[in-house]
């Protein structure tokens, strides 16, 4: 009987399973639904089930906000160096920079330039959360200051899109110096009577929040964005109190007056256009 079974099935060739391409599906961290990646991209990287806003790179952010064909990048040649010869667990700062450059296609964690939003000329600074967590070192600080100076020179509003874990520890005090430098530049922008619109996305924390992201004439946050200076665990251990639900999220910050409005990504450009028209 066993011989018969072997002969019966010997001519049947096993079919090869077609390999499914990687990256077709993704999981929403809020509603835990498995999502077709193309659907998420179609909705501007927003979950179609629960409206969770996924993080967006600088190039895609520019495509969502700036009128097509109007953006002109400035200061693209600026690159970070390794002033402290910093290294952790055998990996140098230079190697970390090179890795982020390969992964994102960017030279640094921010793109600066000029463009138009619904026909209104602006100077822009857009951060990328995928380049070393959007951390601010000397180059990001310099690009921010130069963008502000460009706004003053051209007499146009300054718009920043923050997405950062804070100051870049690999540059030590040099990264912290950028905070004062940017604040001084914003004071000059204010003296020129030009508006500053700050858009806070997930995450906006640390030195970036303290130095410029919280200083806008109008502060606009995306839904669910983490916005705060220190981490929740650090705060809780320091004050020895239980923190409220959704602490440091955009909606919590709106309720407590830290941001002026929370706007979904689909409506962000139109709201930004209205604000710019009102202020200019």
N, C-alpha and C positions, 0 to 999 in steps of 0.2 A: 504493500500500500504506500509506504513512504517513497519507493522508487517511482510509482505511478505519479505521485504528487510532484516529484522533482521534474519528471518529463513533461507534465502538463503545464507547469509554470516556467519551464526553462526558456521558452521562446518569447516570453513577455519581458520586454526591456524596461527597466525602471526609468520613469521620466524625471528629468532634472527640474528641481524647483527654481523658478525664476527669482533671481535675487531682487528684492525691493530696494530702490535707491534710498540711501540714508538722507535724513533731514526732511522727509515729506510731512512728518507729523511733529507736533509740539504740544506740551502740556501747559495749561494755564495754571499759574501758581495760586490764583485766587479761588476759582471755581473747580479746579482740578479736572476740567474737561480735556479730552484729547482733541486737538484742533488740527485741521488741515492747514499747513503752513501758507498755502496760497490764499486761503480765505483771510487769514490774519493780515497778510501783506495787503490784500485788497482793501481792508478796513483800516489802513494806515497803522498797522501793527497795534490794533486794538482788538481785544477778545470779543467776538460777535455774540458770545453767550452772556458775559457778565460785565463787559466794558472795561476790563482791566487794561491799563495802558502799559504795553511792553516798552522797554527802553529802545531808543532810536539813535543811530549813529549820526554824526555831524552832517555828512553828505545828504542823507535822506531827509534830515531836518530842514536843510536848506531848500531841498526840492519841494517840501510841503509848505514852506512859508514865503519863499521869494518868487516873484514873477519870473516865468520861464525866460531864459536868455538874458536876464538883467544882472546876474551876480558876477562880480569881478573880484577874484581873490587877491589879497595883498599880503605881503610878508611871508609868502609860502616858503622861502628859502631858509627861514630861521629854524635851527635845530639845536637840541640840548647837547651839552657836553657833560663830562663827569668830573666836576671840580673837586669832589671829595674822594674820588676813586672808591666809591661805595660798593660793598659786596655783602651778600647774605647767603649763607649756606653754599658758598662756592659760585654763586651766580652774580655777576657784576651788573652794575647799573646800565652799562653800555649794552650788555646782552639783553636786558629787559627791554630797553628802548628798541633794539633791533627786532625783537620778537613782536612787540606791539606794532611796529611799522609794517612788518610782514602781514600780520593778522588784519589790520585795518586799512592798509594802503595809504595811511597818513604819516606825515613826518612828526607830528605832535598832537597833543590832546585837544587842540582848538583850531578852528578855521576862522580867519578874519577877512573882511572885505566889505564891499559896498554893493547895494542892489536896490530893488524897488519892491514894495509891498503894496499891491493894488495901486501902482503908479506913484507911490510916495517914496522918495529917495531916503535911504537910511544907511548908516554904518553898522556892521554886524560883527558880533563875536559869538560863535557857536561851538560849544564844547562837545566832545565825544566820550561817552561813558565807557567805551570799550578799549580806549587807549589808556592803559594803566589807571583804570577807574576814573578817568577824567581828572587826574590829579594836577594841581597847579604848581609848575616849576617856573624857572626863569623865563622860558620861552612863552608859556601861556600868559604869564604876567606881562611880558613885553608886548605880546600881540594885543592884549586887552587895552593897555595904555595907548598903543599906537592907533587902535581903532577909535578910542575916545578922542584922541587928537585929530584924527581924520574927520570925525563928526564935527568938531569945532572948526576945522579948516574949511569944510564944505557947507557948514551951517545946516546940517541935517540932524535928525534924532539919532540917538544911539540905542540899539537893541541888542541885548545879550540873552543867550539861551544857556543856562547853567545846567550841567550834569556832571557832578564831581564828588569824589570822596574826600576832598580837602587838599591841603598842601602836600607837596611831594616830599616825603621824608628823605629820599635819596639825595636831595640837594640841601638839606639842613636849613640853616638860617637864611640862605639865599632864597629859598622858596617862601619863607615867612616875610621877607622884605617886600615881596610883591604886594602884600596886603596894603601896606602904607602907600606904596607907589600908586596903586590903582585908586585908592581913596583920594589921594591928592589930585589925580587926573579927573576924577568925577567932580571934585570941587571946582575945577576949572571949567568943566562942562556946565555946571550950574551957574557959574559967573557969566557964561556966554548965553544964558537963558535958553538952553536947548534941552529937550526932554530926554529922559532915560527910561526905557521900558525894559523891565527885567522879567524874563520868563524862567520859572523854576520848575525843573523836571526831576524825575527820579534817577539818582538821588541828588540833592543839593545840600551839602554838609560842610562842616569845618571851615577852613580859611576862605574858601570861595564864597560861602554864605556870609561870613563876617565882613569880607572886604568889599564885595560889590553886589552880589546877587540879592541882598536884602535892602539895597540902597536905592532902588528904582523909584521914580516919581509914581509909577504904577507897577505893582508886583503881581504878576499873573502866574498861577500854579496849574499844573496838569493834575487831573484827578488821581488821588492815591499816592502822589509823590512824597517821598521821604524828605522832610525839610527840617534841619536842626543843626546845631553846632556840635555838641558832644553826643556820643552814642547813648541809647536808652539805658544800657546796663551800667554805664559809668554814672549817669545821673541818678539812677535808682540806688546805687551803692553809696553815692555821696549824700543824698538827702534822706536816705533810709525810709522812703515812702513808696507805696504802690503807685505806679503811674496809670493815668486814665487810659481807657481803651482808645485805640487809633492815635495815641500820642505821637506827635511830630508828623502826622500825615497832613496832606494839603487841607483837607476838610476841617481838621482840628485847628490848624493855623488860621484858617479863614474865620472860624468862630471866635478866635482870640485876637483878631485884628492884625495878625502878622503878615497876611497877604490880602490883596484887595479883591481878588476874584479867583475862582477855580473854573477853568474853561476846558472842555473836552477838546481833544486833538482835532476832531472834525470841524470844530467851530473856531479854532485858535486864530487862523489867518484873518477871518472876517472880523473877529473881535479886536484883534491887533490893529487892523485897518481903521476901525471906528475910533479907537483910542488915539492913534496917530493923527487922524483928521481933526479930532477935538483939540489935541494939544498943539497942533501946528497951525 
